[in-house]
Amino acid sequence: MQVQSTQRARQRCVQRIRRYAGGMAIAVTLSLVFPAGAALSAEPAAVLRAGAAAVDITPQKFPVNMPGGFNANLAEGAHDPLHARALVLEHGQCAVALVVVDTLGVGRELADEAKKLAAERCGLASENILLAATHTHSGPSAGADGYREILLEGIVQAIVRAHETLRPAEVGHAAQALPEEVFNRRWYLKPDKMPLNPFGELDEVKMNPGTSPDVLDRPAGPTDPDVTILSVQEPRTRKPIALFANYSLHYVGATPRALVSADYFGEFARLMPSRVRGGEEFVAMMANGTSGDINNIPFLVTRPPREPFEQIRIVASKAADAAWSARSTIEAHRADVPLEMLQREVTLRLRRPTAEQIERARAVLAISDEAERAKLPNLAEHYARRTISMAEGDETVNVLVQALRIGDFAICAIPFETFAEIGLDLKRRSPFPRTMVIGIANGSYGYLPTPEQHRLGGYETWLGTCRVQEDASVILSDQLLEMLAELAKTE
């Protein structure tokens, strides 16, 4: 064990540990909070403080591409604003920031830069910042003309402004089920209904196979129905400061054509102040949970026609009601809560195509006759290009996972579109009474199926959609459970 002490804001103590598991180097960072009197008995008891802020990150130049699909999708304006929202919590010698950004995903490089800048401006430790994307498909690419600067500065400003508003606070947590808006999108089909995948093979399950009872058999996995919340309020007045929510549902979509939108995540944030009677400084945010195989399509049911954005309003309103119901069950908000955060960097192997897959991909791309190309499976050329690209890429990738303790409440952060059963398993095995699992956090590396789901095939498992080794979900879950166990030991 290697231990280093560094002097940062408020004399934060940092313990660095290096471990090796499964042949992979894993860097661990633990920020410790010492109970009042543990180090200096003359010091007053630590007071929990919290601050929150929202910064507009709507693009200023149009058109911009919204990169949520396989083809260009240009936006000519904004239907509703995009935001970076931040909640900062501080207790004694530990301060953490939870940030939710209305974007498809924030790459590791940009996330690290934003954390570094925020740390320089307000003294927060960069490893104590959790940065998650909502995964709205109606947001611009970070690489759009001039948008990277808006996105980067917006994230940093949200953290800095939240830190500037720190004040005494107390927290509570709860969950309320909202099962009627989450549906597993991977389905077993009836005999002879499965089309060939882009590689010319038959999968056992298909993503988004339509709603016909003549085609559908049964879903291939579960859903996580809970809207889980962390409620933050002032101690004496009980005035709400922030509400951090999490729901395992992909974007809803069906937004107005050619317009940027924050999807149901932004609409939820707009509605929550009225639910909890929050003032102008109150900030609500909704993080994306483990929704890699979950969407808002009611399979086997034909939904009535909706106007653009109408279904988003419906889902957001139900989620806001569920969050309000959950908050009303909190018996008491508390200020005497240990605050600790762990971060690990895990090395994963990137998938490599076989020689046969590379040969087939080259054969697909070599077809020039239009009639022959028309006979190819859907997306065959697209995935042929991805196959060639993966054959020439790096062999490994380093990803961050985080675990945060706020009293008897825990948060896990995973940088993938994580399958619901992974989140459910982490919640079930966590040593804490309630655990929130956030996806697409601190990077965006594609889908994270379980090994069992890999064997079934389907879009989320295809080479070029899922980039990392097939047991990556097991490796990351084991790391997070170790981190949760470590956090649970500290009083």
C-alpha positions as CSV (number, residue, x, y, z in Angstrom):
1,M,0.0,0.0,0.0
2,Q,1.4,3.4,-1.0
3,V,0.1,6.4,0.9
4,Q,0.6,10.0,0.0
5,S,-0.7,13.1,1.9
6,T,-1.3,16.3,0.0
7,Q,-2.4,19.8,1.1
8,R,-5.5,21.0,-0.6
9,A,-8.5,23.1,0.4
10,R,-9.4,22.6,4.0
11,Q,-6.5,20.3,4.6
12,R,-8.2,17.4,2.8
13,C,-6.5,14.0,3.5
14,V,-6.1,11.7,0.5
15,Q,-5.1,8.1,0.6
16,R,-3.9,6.6,-2.6
17,I,-3.8,2.8,-3.0
18,R,-2.6,0.7,-5.9
19,R,-4.0,-2.8,-6.4
20,Y,-3.8,-5.4,-9.0
21,A,-6.8,-7.6,-9.9
22,G,-7.2,-9.9,-12.8
23,G,-3.8,-8.8,-14.2
24,M,-5.0,-5.2,-14.4
25,A,-3.6,-2.2,-12.6
26,I,-6.3,-0.3,-10.6
27,A,-5.7,3.1,-9.2
28,V,-7.8,4.0,-6.1
29,T,-8.5,7.3,-4.6
30,L,-10.2,7.6,-1.2
31,S,-11.2,11.0,0.4
32,L,-11.7,10.5,4.1
33,V,-13.9,12.4,6.5
34,F,-12.9,12.3,10.1
35,P,-15.7,12.4,12.7
36,A,-15.6,15.5,15.0
37,G,-13.0,15.0,17.6
38,A,-11.2,12.2,15.9
39,A,-8.2,14.3,15.0
40,L,-8.5,17.4,17.1
41,S,-10.9,17.2,20.0
42,A,-11.0,21.0,20.3
43,E,-12.5,21.4,16.8
44,P,-16.2,22.1,16.5
45,A,-18.4,19.4,14.9
46,A,-18.5,19.5,11.1
47,V,-21.5,21.1,9.5
48,L,-22.9,19.7,6.3
49,R,-23.1,22.4,3.6
50,A,-24.6,22.3,0.2
51,G,-24.9,24.5,-2.9
52,A,-26.5,24.1,-6.3
53,A,-26.4,25.9,-9.6
54,A,-27.6,25.5,-13.2
55,V,-25.8,27.1,-16.2
56,D,-27.3,27.4,-19.7
57,I,-25.3,25.5,-22.3
58,T,-27.6,25.8,-25.3
59,P,-25.6,26.2,-28.5
60,Q,-25.4,29.7,-30.0
61,K,-24.6,28.8,-33.6
62,F,-26.9,26.8,-35.8
63,P,-27.3,24.5,-37.6
64,V,-25.7,21.9,-35.4
65,N,-25.7,18.1,-35.7
66,M,-27.5,16.0,-33.1
67,P,-25.4,12.8,-33.2
68,G,-27.8,10.3,-31.7
69,G,-28.2,8.1,-34.7
70,F,-26.4,6.7,-37.8
71,N,-27.2,9.7,-40.1
72,A,-26.7,13.5,-39.8
73,N,-29.5,15.2,-37.9
74,L,-29.2,18.9,-38.1
75,A,-30.9,21.3,-35.7
76,E,-31.8,24.8,-36.8
77,G,-32.7,26.1,-33.3
78,A,-33.6,25.1,-29.7
79,H,-37.0,24.0,-28.5
80,D,-35.9,24.2,-24.9
81,P,-32.6,25.1,-23.2
82,L,-29.8,22.7,-22.3
83,H,-28.1,23.0,-18.9
84,A,-25.2,21.8,-16.8
85,R,-26.5,21.4,-13.3
86,A,-24.3,20.9,-10.3
87,L,-24.8,20.0,-6.6
88,V,-21.8,20.5,-4.2
89,L,-21.8,18.8,-0.8
90,E,-19.3,19.6,1.9
91,H,-18.8,18.0,5.3
92,G,-15.7,18.6,7.3
93,Q,-12.6,17.9,5.2
94,C,-14.5,16.4,2.2
95,A,-16.3,18.2,-0.6
96,V,-17.9,16.5,-3.6
97,A,-19.7,17.7,-6.7
98,L,-22.4,15.9,-8.6
99,V,-22.9,17.3,-12.1
100,V,-25.5,16.4,-14.7
101,V,-25.2,17.7,-18.3
102,D,-27.8,17.8,-21.0
103,T,-25.8,16.1,-23.7
104,L,-25.5,12.8,-25.5
105,G,-22.2,12.1,-23.6
106,V,-19.2,13.8,-22.2
107,G,-15.9,12.2,-23.4
108,R,-13.2,11.4,-20.9
109,E,-10.8,14.0,-22.2
110,L,-13.4,16.8,-21.9
111,A,-14.6,15.6,-18.5
112,D,-11.1,15.5,-17.1
113,E,-10.4,19.0,-18.4
114,A,-13.6,20.4,-16.9
115,K,-12.8,18.8,-13.5
116,K,-9.3,20.2,-13.6
117,L,-10.5,23.7,-14.3
118,A,-13.2,23.5,-11.7
119,A,-10.7,22.2,-9.1
120,E,-8.4,25.2,-9.9
121,R,-11.1,27.7,-9.5
122,C,-12.9,26.6,-6.3
123,G,-10.5,24.2,-4.6
124,L,-12.5,21.0,-5.0
125,A,-10.5,17.8,-5.6
126,S,-10.9,16.8,-9.2
127,E,-11.3,13.1,-8.2
128,N,-14.3,14.2,-6.1
129,I,-16.3,15.4,-9.1
130,L,-18.9,13.0,-10.6
131,L,-19.8,14.2,-14.1
132,A,-22.7,12.5,-15.9
133,A,-24.5,13.0,-19.2
134,T,-28.3,12.7,-19.6
135,H,-27.8,11.1,-23.0
136,T,-30.4,13.2,-24.7
137,H,-30.4,12.4,-28.4
138,S,-31.5,15.9,-29.3
139,G,-28.4,17.6,-28.1
140,P,-25.4,18.9,-30.2
141,S,-22.1,17.2,-30.6
142,A,-19.3,18.6,-28.4
143,G,-17.3,19.0,-31.6
144,A,-19.8,21.4,-33.2
145,D,-18.4,24.8,-34.3
146,G,-17.7,26.7,-31.1
147,Y,-19.8,24.4,-28.9
148,R,-17.0,22.7,-27.0
149,E,-16.1,26.0,-25.3
150,I,-19.7,26.6,-24.3
151,L,-20.0,23.0,-22.9
152,L,-16.7,23.1,-21.1
153,E,-17.2,26.5,-19.5
154,G,-20.8,25.7,-18.6
155,I,-19.8,22.6,-16.7
156,V,-17.0,24.5,-14.9
157,Q,-19.3,27.5,-14.1
158,A,-22.0,25.2,-12.7
159,I,-19.5,23.6,-10.2
160,V,-18.0,27.0,-9.3
161,R,-21.3,28.7,-8.7
162,A,-22.7,25.7,-6.7
163,H,-19.6,25.9,-4.5
164,E,-20.0,29.6,-4.0
165,T,-23.5,29.1,-2.6
166,L,-22.5,26.5,0.0
167,R,-24.7,26.9,3.1
168,P,-25.8,24.7,6.0
169,A,-27.9,21.8,4.8
170,E,-29.4,18.5,5.6
171,V,-30.2,15.6,3.3
172,G,-32.6,12.7,2.9
173,H,-33.2,10.0,0.3
174,A,-36.0,7.9,-0.9
175,A,-37.4,6.0,-4.0
176,Q,-40.7,5.7,-5.7
177,A,-41.5,3.1,-8.4
178,L,-42.6,4.4,-11.8
179,P,-42.9,1.1,-13.7
180,E,-45.3,2.1,-16.5
181,E,-42.8,4.2,-18.4
182,V,-39.8,1.8,-18.6
183,F,-39.7,-1.1,-21.1
184,N,-36.9,-3.5,-21.9
185,R,-36.3,-3.0,-25.6
186,R,-34.5,-6.3,-26.3
187,W,-37.0,-9.1,-27.3
188,Y,-37.1,-12.7,-28.2
189,L,-39.1,-13.0,-31.4
190,K,-41.5,-15.7,-32.6
191,P,-40.1,-18.4,-34.9
192,D,-38.8,-17.3,-38.3
193,K,-39.2,-13.6,-37.4
194,M,-35.6,-12.7,-36.7
195,P,-33.8,-10.8,-39.5
196,L,-30.1,-11.1,-40.2
197,N,-27.9,-8.7,-38.3
198,P,-25.3,-6.5,-40.1
199,F,-22.8,-9.3,-39.9
200,G,-25.1,-11.7,-41.8
201,E,-25.8,-13.8,-38.7
202,L,-29.0,-14.5,-36.6
203,D,-29.1,-13.1,-33.1
204,E,-31.4,-14.6,-30.4
205,V,-32.9,-11.2,-29.5
206,K,-33.6,-7.9,-31.3
207,M,-33.6,-4.3,-30.2
208,N,-36.8,-2.4,-30.9
209,P,-38.5,-5.1,-33.0
210,G,-41.8,-3.2,-33.4
211,T,-45.0,-3.7,-31.4
212,S,-46.7,-6.4,-33.3
213,P,-48.0,-9.4,-31.3
214,D,-47.4,-11.5,-34.4
215,V,-43.6,-10.9,-34.1
216,L,-42.9,-10.4,-30.4
217,D,-42.4,-13.3,-27.9
218,R,-41.0,-11.9,-24.6
219,P,-38.5,-9.3,-23.4
220,A,-35.0,-10.5,-22.8
221,G,-34.3,-8.7,-19.5
222,P,-35.8,-6.7,-16.6
223,T,-36.4,-3.0,-15.9
224,D,-35.5,-0.9,-12.9
225,P,-38.7,1.0,-12.1
226,D,-37.5,3.3,-9.3
227,V,-37.2,7.1,-9.4
228,T,-34.5,7.5,-6.7
229,I,-33.9,10.8,-5.1
230,L,-31.4,12.7,-2.9
231,S,-33.2,15.7,-1.3
232,V,-31.2,18.6,0.1
233,Q,-32.7,21.4,2.2
234,E,-31.9,24.1,4.7
235,P,-32.0,22.9,8.3
236,R,-34.3,25.4,10.0
237,T,-36.5,26.7,7.3
238,R,-36.6,23.3,5.4
239,K,-36.4,25.4,2.3
240,P,-35.3,23.0,-0.6
241,I,-31.8,23.6,-2.0
242,A,-31.7,20.8,-4.6
243,L,-33.2,17.5,-5.6
244,F,-30.9,15.0,-7.4
245,A,-33.0,12.3,-9.1
246,N,-32.2,9.1,-11.1
247,Y,-34.3,7.1,-13.4
248,S,-33.3,4.1,-15.6
249,L,-34.9,5.3,-18.8
250,H,-33.2,6.3,-22.1
251,Y,-34.3,9.5,-23.7
252,V,-37.9,9.7,-24.7
253,G,-37.5,11.4,-28.1
254,A,-40.3,12.5,-30.5
255,T,-39.0,16.1,-30.1
256,P,-40.0,18.8,-32.6
257,R,-38.1,18.4,-35.8
258,A,-34.7,20.0,-36.2
259,L,-34.7,21.5,-32.7
260,V,-32.3,20.9,-29.8
261,S,-34.0,19.7,-26.6
262,A,-33.0,18.4,-23.2
263,D,-35.7,15.7,-23.5
264,Y,-37.5,14.6,-20.3
265,F,-34.5,15.3,-18.2
266,G,-34.8,19.1,-18.8
267,E,-38.6,19.0,-18.4
268,F,-38.3,17.2,-15.1
269,A,-35.9,19.9,-13.8
270,R,-38.4,22.6,-15.0
271,L,-41.4,21.0,-13.2
272,M,-39.8,20.0,-9.8
273,P,-39.6,23.5,-8.3
274,S,-43.4,23.7,-8.3
275,R,-43.7,20.2,-6.8
276,V,-41.5,21.1,-3.8
277,R,-42.2,24.9,-3.6
278,G,-38.6,25.6,-4.4
279,G,-37.4,29.2,-4.8
280,E,-35.3,30.7,-7.6
281,E,-32.1,29.2,-6.2
282,F,-33.5,25.7,-6.1
283,V,-32.0,23.3,-8.6
284,A,-33.5,19.9,-9.7
285,M,-31.6,17.5,-11.9
286,M,-32.3,14.0,-13.3
287,A,-29.4,11.7,-14.1
288,N,-29.7,8.7,-16.4
289,G,-29.6,5.4,-14.6
290,T,-28.8,1.9,-16.0
291,S,-30.9,2.2,-19.1
292,G,-28.7,0.6,-21.8
293,D,-31.5,-1.8,-22.7
294,I,-34.5,0.3,-21.6
295,N,-36.7,2.8,-23.5
296,N,-40.1,4.3,-23.5
297,I,-41.8,2.2,-26.2
298,P,-44.8,0.2,-24.8
299,F,-44.2,-3.0,-26.7
300,L,-47.4,-5.0,-27.5
301,V,-49.4,-1.8,-27.0
302,T,-50.3,0.8,-29.6
303,R,-50.0,4.2,-27.9
304,P,-52.3,7.0,-29.1
305,P,-50.7,9.6,-31.4
306,R,-48.8,12.3,-29.6
307,E,-47.8,15.8,-30.6
308,P,-44.0,16.5,-30.7
309,F,-42.7,16.8,-27.2
310,E,-46.0,15.6,-25.7
311,Q,-44.7,12.2,-24.5
312,I,-41.7,13.9,-23.0
313,R,-44.1,16.1,-20.9
314,I,-46.0,13.0,-19.8
315,V,-43.0,11.1,-18.7
316,A,-41.4,14.2,-17.0
317,S,-44.7,14.9,-15.2
318,K,-45.0,11.4,-13.9
319,A,-41.3,11.4,-12.9
320,A,-41.8,14.7,-11.0
321,D,-44.8,13.3,-9.3
322,A,-42.9,10.2,-8.3
323,A,-40.0,12.3,-7.0
324,W,-42.5,14.4,-5.0
325,S,-44.1,11.2,-3.6
326,A,-40.7,9.8,-2.7
327,R,-39.6,13.0,-0.9
328,S,-42.8,13.0,1.1
329,T,-41.8,9.7,2.6
330,I,-38.6,11.0,4.1
331,E,-39.1,11.0,7.8
332,A,-36.3,13.3,8.6
333,H,-33.5,15.1,6.7
334,R,-30.2,14.8,8.5
335,A,-27.0,16.9,8.7
336,D,-24.8,14.4,10.6
337,V,-23.9,12.3,7.6
338,P,-20.5,10.9,6.7
339,L,-19.4,12.1,3.2
340,E,-16.8,10.0,1.4
341,M,-15.9,9.3,-2.2
342,L,-13.8,6.6,-3.9
343,Q,-12.5,6.6,-7.5
344,R,-10.8,3.8,-9.4
345,E,-9.3,3.7,-12.8
346,V,-9.8,0.3,-14.4
347,T,-8.0,-1.0,-17.5
348,L,-10.3,-3.0,-19.9
349,R,-9.4,-4.8,-23.0
350,L,-11.0,-3.5,-26.2
351,R,-12.6,-6.1,-28.5
352,R,-10.8,-7.1,-31.6
353,P,-12.4,-8.6,-34.7
354,T,-11.3,-12.0,-35.8
355,A,-9.6,-12.6,-39.1
356,E,-12.8,-14.0,-40.6
357,Q,-14.8,-10.9,-39.4
358,I,-12.2,-8.6,-41.0
359,E,-12.2,-10.5,-44.3
360,R,-16.0,-10.3,-44.4
361,A,-16.0,-6.6,-43.6
362,R,-13.6,-5.9,-46.5
363,A,-15.7,-8.0,-48.8
364,V,-18.8,-6.0,-47.9
365,L,-17.1,-2.7,-48.5
366,A,-15.7,-4.0,-51.8
367,I,-19.2,-4.5,-53.3
368,S,-19.8,-1.7,-55.9
369,D,-22.9,-3.1,-57.7
370,E,-26.0,-1.3,-56.4
371,A,-28.2,-4.3,-56.8
372,E,-25.8,-6.4,-54.7
373,R,-25.4,-3.8,-52.1
374,A,-29.2,-3.6,-51.7
375,K,-29.2,-7.3,-50.8
376,L,-26.9,-6.7,-47.7
377,P,-28.5,-6.8,-44.2
378,N,-29.4,-3.4,-42.8
379,L,-26.4,-1.4,-41.6
380,A,-23.9,-4.0,-43.0
381,E,-21.7,-1.3,-44.6
382,H,-21.7,0.8,-41.4
383,Y,-20.6,-2.1,-39.2
384,A,-18.1,-3.3,-41.8
385,R,-16.4,0.1,-41.4
386,R,-16.5,-0.2,-37.6
387,T,-15.0,-3.6,-37.8
388,I,-12.1,-2.4,-39.8
389,S,-11.6,0.5,-37.4
390,M,-11.6,-1.7,-34.3
391,A,-9.0,-3.9,-35.9
392,E,-6.7,-0.9,-36.1
393,G,-7.4,0.7,-32.7
394,D,-5.9,0.5,-29.3
395,E,-5.8,-2.7,-27.3
396,T,-7.0,-1.4,-24.0
397,V,-8.9,1.6,-22.5
398,N,-8.8,3.1,-19.0
399,V,-12.2,3.9,-17.5
400,L,-13.2,5.5,-14.2
401,V,-15.7,4.2,-11.8
402,Q,-16.8,6.1,-8.6
403,A,-18.6,5.3,-5.4
404,L,-19.9,8.0,-3.1
405,R,-21.3,7.7,0.4
406,I,-23.7,10.2,1.9
407,G,-24.6,8.8,5.2
408,D,-26.5,5.6,4.6
409,F,-27.1,6.4,1.0
410,A,-24.6,5.4,-1.8
411,I,-24.1,6.4,-5.4
412,C,-22.2,4.4,-8.1
413,A,-21.1,5.9,-11.3
414,I,-20.3,3.9,-14.5
415,P,-19.1,5.4,-17.8
416,F,-21.3,3.2,-20.1
417,E,-24.9,2.8,-21.2
418,T,-25.3,0.1,-18.6
419,F,-27.9,-2.7,-18.7
420,A,-30.7,-2.5,-16.1
421,E,-29.9,-5.9,-14.6
422,I,-26.4,-4.6,-13.7
423,G,-27.8,-1.7,-11.8
424,L,-30.4,-3.9,-10.1
425,D,-27.6,-6.3,-9.0
426,L,-25.5,-3.5,-7.6
427,K,-28.5,-2.2,-5.6
428,R,-29.3,-5.7,-4.3
429,R,-25.7,-6.4,-3.3
430,S,-24.8,-3.0,-1.9
431,P,-24.1,-2.8,1.8
432,F,-26.1,0.5,2.0
433,P,-29.9,0.6,2.5
434,R,-30.3,2.6,-0.7
435,T,-28.0,2.9,-3.7
436,M,-28.3,5.0,-6.8
437,V,-26.5,3.8,-10.0
438,I,-25.7,6.4,-12.6
439,G,-24.7,5.6,-16.2
440,I,-22.7,7.5,-18.8
441,A,-20.6,9.2,-16.1
442,N,-17.0,10.4,-16.4
443,G,-16.8,9.3,-20.0
444,S,-18.9,7.5,-22.6
445,Y,-17.7,4.2,-24.0
446,G,-20.8,2.6,-25.5
447,Y,-22.9,-0.2,-24.1
448,L,-22.3,-2.4,-21.1
449,P,-24.2,-5.7,-21.4
450,T,-23.7,-8.7,-19.1
451,P,-21.9,-11.8,-20.4
452,E,-25.3,-13.5,-20.6
453,Q,-26.7,-10.8,-22.8
454,H,-23.7,-11.0,-25.0
455,R,-24.5,-14.6,-25.8
456,L,-28.0,-13.5,-27.0
457,G,-26.6,-11.0,-29.4
458,G,-28.5,-7.9,-30.5
459,Y,-27.6,-4.3,-31.3
460,E,-26.1,-3.5,-27.9
461,T,-23.7,-6.4,-28.1
462,W,-22.5,-6.0,-31.7
463,L,-18.8,-5.4,-32.4
464,G,-18.6,-1.7,-33.0
465,T,-21.5,-0.9,-30.6
466,C,-20.0,-2.6,-27.6
467,R,-16.3,-1.8,-27.5
468,V,-15.0,-3.6,-24.4
469,Q,-14.4,-7.1,-23.3
470,E,-17.5,-9.3,-22.8
471,D,-17.0,-9.7,-19.0
472,A,-16.4,-5.9,-18.5
473,S,-19.7,-5.6,-16.5
474,V,-18.5,-8.3,-14.1
475,I,-15.1,-6.5,-13.6
476,L,-16.7,-3.1,-13.0
477,S,-19.4,-4.4,-10.7
478,D,-16.8,-6.3,-8.6
479,Q,-14.8,-3.1,-8.3
480,L,-17.8,-1.0,-7.3
481,L,-18.9,-3.6,-4.7
482,E,-15.4,-3.5,-3.2
483,M,-15.5,0.3,-3.0
484,L,-19.0,0.2,-1.4
485,A,-17.8,-2.3,1.2
486,E,-14.8,0.0,1.9
487,L,-17.1,3.0,2.3
488,A,-19.4,1.1,4.6
489,K,-16.6,0.3,7.0
490,T,-16.0,4.0,7.9
491,E,-18.0,5.5,10.7
